[in-house]
Amino acid sequence: MAGLTDLWCLCWSQRQNALHIEQLGKHLSSNRQAYADNAAGDYRLLAVDCRAGIDMLARNLQGTLAARESVRTVAFV
């Protein structure tokens, strides 16, 4: 079984229209701290996988992010 240091997560921020990749253990620790601090958050967990799987998914989502960015840019012009 893979340990937390072997698993990576892909998160998405709607506010920033950005993806973020980090180790699962770090992600869980940050979320526990945010809960303890009653902090708001924007990132949504999309996937947990090995690093290669997360990198592939992130590449596959670039088109969606680009399309959303073009809509955001037009909306602010």
Sequence and secondary structure as in RCSB ss.txt:
>XXXX:A:sequence
MAGLTDLWCLCWSQRQNALHIEQLGKHLSSNRQAYADNAAGDYRLLAVDCRAGIDMLARNLQGTLAARESVRTVA
FV
>XXXX:A:secstr
   TTT EEEEEETTTTEEEEEEHHHHHHHHHHHHHHT    EEEEEEE HHHHHHHHHHHHHHHHHHHHHHHHH
T 
